């Protein structure tokens, strides 16, 4: 959408074929192969982007992994990798990409957390923990900037489960029954609708954005935790 609107879009990913596939669609794209969990790689990539295209004025960060593993089956090295991608990757983007925008005191930043960080589900403790960390870190950034009088607009997005290839990672592992059922019944959020909603909320200057059913999910878990687990976990 940004490319179609005339933006010069830099896209970063570890998936080289995916980068080229996206760049072949429409608009003006420049691709950068980058491991989001590597702070040096992220720093050098943002340096390259500014050299090639100029200062960043609209940044969207949504890189993540979403495997499903029961806590009793977790391996510490896999949890560490997940946290490095989902949480430390966010820290890296803020350090190398967002801080220069703060210094320029203008621009828009959209960071994807997840409602899973508010309302966890079975077999996804590590993913939910990583997104809880992203939620907390980003919300703290938002209000620290507000307190400092910064004009940079930062929005935290907390979507529900969205029908994208990211869900396939979950379904290929120890997927909770709630996500399997949502996929089979067509109840996963539609990505185009989610993006359209985010665009409208960003235009309104919203700081925390809950697409689709996300706000209801967050409130439900907070107010009725036992009932939440009965439904999503099938607990009697």
C-alpha positions, 0 to 999 in steps of 0.5 A: 500500500505504501509503495502504491501511494508513492513511497520509496519503500525499503524492505528488510527480511532474512527471506531473500526470495520473499524480498524479491517476490514482494519487490516484484509486485508494484511500486518502488522497492529496495530490498535489504537482506537482514537478520533482525536479531543481529544488532550490527546487521540492523544498524548497518542496514539502516545506515545503508537505507539512509545512504540509498534512499534518504532519512526514514520518515515512516517505519513499520516493524512486524518481523516475528516468529510464531511457533507453538510449543508446550512449556514442558517441551521447550528447549532454552536455546529455542526460547532464546532464539525466539526472544532474540527475533521477536523482542530483541529484534524490536529493540534493535529496530528502535535503536537503529531506526527509530532513534534517528527519527526521534532526533529529527522529531518527526515521522510515523512508527508502527510496531506490531506487538500482539494481543497474545501478549495480553491474553495467552493461549495453550502451547504458546507461552514463549511466543506470548511472553515475547509479545508481552515484552514487545507490548510493554517496551513499545508502550513505554517508548510511546509515553516516554516520548509524550512526556518529553514533548516529542512530535514523533508518532509511535503506534503499537498494534495488538492484532488478534491471530491474522490469516497470514503465513505466520500462522502456518508456523503455529499450525506446523508445530504444537498448535492450540486447538483454538487457532486450528479451529479458527483457521479451519472455520475461516475466523482468523482476521483478514490481513487486508481489513487489519491493515485498513483499520491500522491505517485509519487509526494511525491517521487519527494518531491512536497510540495503541491499536486493537484490530478486529476482536483484539480489544474484546480478547484483551478485556475478556482475559483480564476480567474473566481469566478462568473463563478464558482458559476454559474456552481456549484450553477446553478446561472443564 
